[in-house]
Amino acid sequence: MSEAGQLQNYSVDQAAGAVVLVLGAVASLLLVIWQSKCHCRMNLCYIFQCERRPPSEEEMKSLKNQVQAKKDAKADKDKDKQDAKELDEVNLDEIDILPKTNSMTPNQIP
């Protein structure tokens, strides 16, 4: 008889890691399905059933308003950054640079 189909010995932490990876993959798949805006019904081995419906018109309007508010906030933030950058450029232009002849040499330090 050949031993080719037998699994190698593994430790408890390796088995736990494999279980965690499988459960994480299943959970991510369920999360993607649940967050989709399509009509879906999930059935977990007849233990519990969930149903997801597309958002209503009112929910869509509120989502649109939220997106617009975020865009406006980002535009305001970008404008503030641009204004600050322009102010910095103006301040740098107003600074007078002293010529080297007015600087002190080490012999002139009191």
N, C-alpha and C positions, 0 to 999 in steps of 0.2 A: 504494500500500500504506500502511496506517495503522500508526503507531508506538504505538498505545494500549496494547498488551499487553506492551511492553518494560519491564523493571525499570530503575529509576534506578541510577546508579553508586553503589556502596557501598565503604566502606573495609574493610581486613582486621579492624580491631578491632570494627566493627559485625557482620561475619560471625561472628567469634569469640563475640561476645556473644549472637548468635542461637543458635549451637550450644550454648552453656552453658545458656541458658534452656530449650531443648528437652530437653537431657539432664537438667537439674534436675527438670523436670516429669515425665519418665519415671521417674526415680529416686524421686521422692516417691510416685508412684502404686504402684511396686513395693514401697516401704517400707510403705505403708498395707496393701497386700494381705498382705505377709509378717508384719506384726505382728498381723493379725487372728487370732482363735482358731479360725477355721473350717478345714476341710480344703481345701487348695488345692495345685495343682501348677503350677509356673511353668516355662515352656519358652522359652529365649532362642534362637530361630532354630536349634534343634536342636544348639546348641553345648554347653549344659549344661541339666540339668533338676533342679529342686528340688521337694521335697514337704514340706508342713507338715501335721501332724496336730494335732487338738485335744489339750489337756493331759490327762494321765491323772488318776485320782482322787488319787494321792499328790501330784502337782504342784498340784492344786487346793487340797488341804489346806495345803500349804506356803504357797501364795499367800494363803490366808485367814489363816494365822497371821502372815504378814508385814504384811498390812493391819491386823490387830488390834494388832500391836506398834506400828505407826506411830500408830494412833489413841490408844493408851495413852500413848505418848511425847508426843503433842500435848496430851493432857489434863493430863499432869503439868506440862508447860511453861506451859499456861494457868493452872494452879493456882498455880504459883510466881509468875507475874506478878501474879495477884490478891492473893496473900499480901504481895508487895512493895508493892503499891499500898495495901493496908490498913495496912501498917507505916508508910508515908510519911504517910498521913492521921493516924495516931495521933501521930507525931512533930510534925506541924504543930500539932496541938491543944495540945501540951504547951509550946510556945514562948510565953514571956511577952514581951509587947510593952511597951517602955519608953514612958512618956508623953513628950510633946514638951518638957515643962518641965525634964526631966533632960538634955536634949541640950545640947551646947555651942554657943555662938554664936561668930562669927568674932572677937569682941573678947576672948573668954576663952581663946583658943589661946595657949599659952606661947611 
